[in-house]
Amino acid sequence: MSAPNLLRSFNFLYFSMLAMFVAFLPVYLDEQGLNPAQIGFIIGTGGFVTIITQPLWGMISDKTKTIRKMLLILLLFSSLFGYLLYDSSSYLPLIAFAMLLYFFLMPIDPLTESLNFSVSERYKVSYGSIRTFGASGYAVFSLVTGYVMSYFGANSLAILFAAIGLISFFISWNMPDAPVTGKPVTWSSLKQFLSNKETLLFLLLVFICSVPTRMNDTFLGVYIRELGGSAELVGQAWFLAAGSEILVFALSFWWMRKGKELIYISFAAAFYFIRFFASVWISDPQMLAYVQILQVLTFPIFYSAAIQYLYRIVPAEWRATGQTVLALLFFGISGILASYLGGAIYNTFGGQTLFLFISAISFIGMLFGLVLLRKYGNRMSDQEEAV
């Protein structure tokens, strides 16, 4: 099997595991009798773990100049602790194994995205043609996981998660590694990258847009069940959301243009607002599931544009670390605020108020994106034309 096809297979399997963890951990915890505040505490604390572990593994990868070997280690431990997590029902073991899974599973995401981008450049294929398989895996296993929980019980996820993890391990054994840049890894280059004003404003924009997204990711399944929906319906909602991403990623070579990233991000933030504001007024769980198809105009556009922008400004020798910074904001820091604050709002005021709150933040993200577009957009476009 060719290197891009091996990577496509790995994307499908890894994002299947991510769907079982990100989309269904809150549902699993709800099934074990935890309230929204307790669920928010576990996922928020996992965000703190992510803050430590994603930069750690990203920097180790950059220093050792290998991504594939890091993936092998992370996958092996993820399979083990994923099995133990979904085989547990008591509060303290759930906390312990969830934290261990955050430590080993979440760093795989930025490393995978870095490998996706590097391999796509090396083999002259589009990034979207590889990342599409990740969206497909997330979509398919969102649906599968919902049915498995309904028909075989919540603890059946233990075997399913471990099996997918081990298959991913064997596929990654034969995968290509990221090509080495040949440039030395220096702290001064990273400091220069992170101290740039435009970079910091861009990362702030990513953070603002990520908080409402992570609140939705954490509490959508819980809210659907509160409205009377089943675990199957939660799976269907995530299937619609992730499935809608596939075409956008697949056609990224057609619609993605360098220098237009801030336009794409502002556009995605606008539709995040529309999606979350619509959710405020929906009381039918089936309709709430259908609204998730608006994901087609939000996450895949937002994340693809953010990655492309990042890879244009980050020093080549710090690409894995730069990707980690992006993932850290999206899954780590924003996840902490989203889980703790979202859990408190949900527990005190209910799901409707929570979605009203996150729609307001998305609106702020859209406005901030337009401000940055006005400030930097024309200059970026001129630079691209000059090149």
Phi, psi and omega in degrees: 000138182292161182301312178299323180290323174299317180292324176298317178297318179296318177302316180301314184286317181296316181288341170295316176297320181295323177297317180295331182270305185290312185281327189249352173300314177300321179293319179297317179295322176298321178297330180275003175095009179281147179271169182304324180294320178292320177297315178298324179295314181296313183288324177294318177295326175299329176297321176297319178298319180298323179301324180280313192282325181293313175296325180301306183288328177296317180288323175299319179297316180294319182292318182274351180057042175212137174255319186301316181294325176295320180298320180300314179297312184295321181294320181298313180287328177297318179299317181295308185284335173294319177299313182294323179297309184279002172257003183254156179225345180274152188300310184295314175298325178298318178297311185298310184287329175296318180295320178294324179289323173300322183293322186258329185276316188294327177294344180294328184300303180295326177295320178295315180297322177296317178295319177304312183292318182294315181293322179297322177291319184292320185259007175059043173240159182285145175304318182297328181293337176271312184294336177304323181290331173294315177298322179295317179297318179298317181294309184298315184279345168296316179292313181299316183296320178299316179291322179298316178298319183290320188263335183241357179095156185298324183290348178293344178296337181301309182293317182298315181297312182296321181296314179296321179298317181290322176296319177299321180299314183290327177290318181293338178301325183258003183286158174287158174263166177289138178297141181281136183286332184087350178272142180290145176278116181235145178292329182296322179293322178291319179298318179297319179297313185281343181267355179290130185299316181297321178296316181295320178293323177296315179296325175296319177299316178301317181297313181299318181286335184282327184302307178296326178298315181290327175297318177296316180301321185285319191248359179299311180298320179296319181291320177300318179292325177296325179282358177108005179280162181260174175298327176299318181292324175300316178298320179295321179297315180288330175296316178296318181295305183289323180297326180292341180287335192303310183295323181295314177295319183296327182260015183299329179297336184271318186262338184283127179233134178294141181088354181253012188300319182293329174295313181298317182294318178296321177299314180297320180297324178297318180282336169300315179300312180300315182297313183286325179293323176297324182295336181300322190262004182263127178248351178270118182300328179295317178294322178297323177295319181295327181298336184294349178292344175294353173305333182302332183254010184238271190303310185296325178289313180300310187287321178297317180294319180296318179295316182296319179298315181301315183288345175276339185248341184279140173302141187303323183286349180246024184297314180297321178291320177298318176298325178294320178301317178297312180294327179297318177293318186286317185256338186261281186299313179295327179295326178297306180298317182298318184284311181294307182291317179298318178297320180293317179295316180298314184295326185269317188246346179099169185293325181298316178295322179300315181290330174295320179295314183287333175292325178294319178295321178298323178296319177297319178300319178299314180298318180294322177298320179292325176297314179294324178298317178295324184281318188242345189299311183295320180296319179297318180295320179296321179297319181295320181293324180295322178294000000 
